[in-house]
Amino acid sequence: MVGPTTDTAGVWTGTCDGVTDYVDGLTIIYVPGVAGVSGGTTLNINGLGARTCYYTNSSKLTTHFAVNTPIMFTY
């Protein structure tokens, strides 16, 4: 899933066919169109609501990845 370049930095969105809810084990590869931010980054798939992204169990994803770098997320 490729994020739009019109997103606000740190507020990532995207659409993914077949995703109707965030369920444990949901795994997607997301390519951000804009940068993350130092305060923490969120991802909102199909308008289901923004979820905070984590780099490790408790460390929020901030500016760890460059724009256009594929990132694998598991819910």
C-alpha positions, 0 to 999 in steps of 0.5 A: 500500500502506497501512502499519498504525498498529500498526507500531513507529516506523521499522519499516514493514510492508505487504502487496502482492499479487503481490510474492514477492521484492525485484527490481530495479525493483520500485516501490511507493507506500507510505503509512506509518501510523507515523513514521520515526525518526532512526536510519533506517527500514526497510520489510518487504513481505509478510514478505520481510525488512526493507530500509533505506529511502534518501532519496538514494543513500546517505542513509537515510530518517529523519523526512523524511515525515509519517505518511499521506504517500504515498512512492514506493519503487523497489528 
